[in-house]
Amino acid sequence: MKKVQLNPVGWMSQLSQIEVAQLQDTTNSALYGMFRNCCLAVLNSGVDEDDYEVLFAPYENFDIKLVRRERGVKIELVNPPEVAFVDDTLVTGVHEHIFAVLRDLLYMGNKYAFTHKSAPADSVSITDMVFDMLRHAQALEGNDSLNTVVCWGGHSINLTEYKYTKEVGYQLGLREMNICTGCGPGAMKGPMKGATIGHAKQRYKEGRYIGISEPSIIAAEPPNAIVNELVIMPDIEKRLEAFVRLAHGIVIFPGGVGTAEELLYLLGILMNERNAQQPFPVILTGPAGSETYFEAIDEFIGTTIGKEAQSKYQIIVDDPEEVARVMRTGLGRVKKYREAMGDAYSFNWSLKIEEDFQRPFIPTHQTMSDLALHHDQDNASLAIALRQAFSGIVAGNVKAEGIQHIKQHGPFRLTGDATLMERVDTLLESFVSQQRMKLPGSAYTPCYTIEK
């Protein structure tokens, strides 16, 4: 049996005795099982596997314990994966990420009662919690330079697309922009990798590679090795809010249903009339050959939630330098707006996010079949319903609870307006045919059926 004790790093090295006692109290709670699994995912950083059962199967004897001491708390790893070690020493980045998990899931989870009905439920309280978690993660401290670009895109992309994400990241890095992604492989890793070279060329010492995840997705998308700041939000809705409030601009690469979910969430917010004056640069981009992909996405957006939504983004194909130049210009407009509004540079308080976008959606067979997938509603409400449908498919593809639902009860059933369902089906079929649902080489069985 291998045991390794880790000294605390970062903010977790400064805890009071009461805080340590509260942490130890969580070891018998539902949060602790979540903590154990997230730490195991972090220890498998760099492993190309998006099936949590396959990832976790070899480590049934893995355990993690909190060891109390006068100056705080240590972590003891029992039978950890060897991939996390170099010459019997835990990789430094993994060490830091383990304590980020402790901070976000046990300390902050206990503070905000993640697993209880008393968790924040109203809009103001949810936003305050997102702010507080980012503040405790020290993600806001270096965010005053108005240079944080969130990059979204698929974990399952081909080599040409991956190289393109690196080139875009390189061009952003040359212009001293920092990168924030979902922290996994593919389009989440490429921009970070490219930016490191751009930062190195400019001798830019403040390079930030922020990864924002959540417990149910981190096993499918373990943090890549470049992430130097890891934040784990309690669910997908708070993860998405953290992205858009931390971001000064967003670049979206080709991806699958998860990327479509993120885009719908963003567009639904930007269409709110209270955000009409808010400059928020959004660029969809990919290499030569991705024109068909973006045409399909653009057509889907236009025929479902309308031309106003299409006006909120710009499509640039096969031109990384232009992407970086357009983003730099957009960040200038963001700065002027924040100054005029008296809003913080580090956290976008003035962005209005309706409670329907913040409320957690739990995908079950009942909630998926009950989704209002029809045009007899405003476009923002339809964006919410479509986002939730795609979120449910992501859950059925890679999240533990969603996969178990599918195994027990069969595929989720989506039903709605015939024309709308035809458009949804066409888009999803394109993702399947392009192998965007699972990592390349993995057989994909749809976790959904569409009734037209």
Residue, then its C-alpha position, 0 to 999 in steps of 0.5 A: m500500500k502506497k501512502v503519500q502526504l501532501n503539505p497544503v499550498g495556496w490559500m489552503s495553507q492558512l486555515s484556522q482551527i475552526e475551519v480545519a474542524q469543519l473540513q474534518d466534519t465533511t469526511n462523512s458527508a456526501l461531499y466527501g465522495m465527490f471530493r475523492n472522485c474529483c481528486l482521482a480525476v485530477l491525479n489522472s491529468g493528461v490521460d486521454e479517456d472520457d469514460y469515467e468508469v474506464l478511468f476509475a476502474p483500476y483505482e478501487n483501492f484509492d483513498i484520500k484522507l485529511v490529516r489534521r495538524e496545528r497549522g492546518v491540514k495535510i492530505e494523505l493519498v492512499n494508492p494514488p495513480e502512478v501517472a501523477f508521479v515523476d521519480d516517486t514525487l508528485v507533479t507540482g501542478v497536480h499537487e496544487h490542483i488537489f488542494a484546489v479541489l479541497r478548497d472548492l468542494l469541501y471548504m466552499g461546498n461546506k460553506y454554501a451547502f452544495t448538497h443541501k436544499s439550503a444552497p443559494a437559490d435566488s439570482v443575487s445569492i447565486t452570483d455572489m457565490v460565484f464571485d466568492m468562489l472565484r475570489h477564494a480561488q484568487a482568480l480575480e486578483g490578476n483579472d484587472s488587466l482586461n486580457t482574459v479570453v475564454c476559449w470554448g470548443g470540443h474535447s474530441i477534435n481532429l489534429t488539424e483543428y487542434k493545431y489551429t487552436k494552438e495557433v490562435g492561442y499563440q497569437l493571443g499570447l503574443r498580444e499578452m492575453n491570458i487563456c481560460t478554458g474548461c481545463g480538459p483536452g482538445a480545444m481546451k488544451g490547445p489555446m493554452k499550449g499556444a499561449t505559453i509560447g506567445h507569452a515566452k516570446q514576449r517575456y510575459k511573466e503573468g501568463r494565466y491558464i485558468g481551468i474552470s470545471e465542475p464535479s460531474i464533468i471533471a472525470a471526462e475532462p481531467p485538467n490538462a498539464i498547462v492549467n496553473e489555476l483550477v476552479i471547480m464550480p458546483d454545477i454546470e450553470k455556475r461554471l457557465e456563469a463563472f466563465v462569462r463574468l470572468a471573461h473579457g471576450i470569448v473564442i469558440f472553436p469547433g466542438g460538439v453538443g457541449t460547445a453548442e450548449e455553451l453558445l446557446y447559454l451565452l447568446g440567451i444572456l446577450m439577447n437580454e435587452r438589459n445587456a444590449q449596450q454591453p460590448f462582449p466580443v465573441i468569435l467563432t473560428g476554426p481551420a480551413g475546412s470548418e466552413t461547413y461546421f460553422e454554416a450549420i451552427d449559424e443556420f441552426i442559431g438563425t432558424t431557432i433563436g433568430k437573427e438577433a442572436q446571430s448578430k452577437y458573434q463573428i465567424i472567422v475561418d482560418d485566420p488566427e492573426e485576425v482572430a487575435r486582432v479582432m479580439r484585441t479591438g473588442l477588449g478596448r471597447v470592453k474597457k471603455y464600457r466598464e469605465a463608463m459603467g463604473d464596473a469592475y474589470s475583474f468581474n462583470w457585475s453589470l451583465k444581467i443573467e436571469e434566474d432561469f439561466q442560473r437554476p440547475f437543470i437536473p437531466t432525467h427522463q422526465t425533465m428531458s421529455d418535459l422540455a418546452l422545445h417549441h417556437d411558441q415562446d420568446n427566443a431567450s426562453l427557447a435558448i434556455a430549453l435548447r441549452q438544457a436539452f444539449s446539457g442533458i445529452v452531455a450528461g448522458n454521454v460523459k457524466a456518471e449520473g446521466i450514464q447511469h440513467i441511460k443504462q437503467h431506463g434507456p435513451f432520453r426522449l426529446t419531443g417538440d415542434a416537428t420543424l424544430m426537432e428536425r433542426v435539432d436532429t440534423l445538428l446532432e447527427s452532424f456532431v455524431s458523423q464528425q465524431r464530436m460526441k466522444l474521443p476519436g476511436s470511441a464507438y458512440t451510441p446515442c443517449y437520446t431519441i428525437e420524436k418529430 
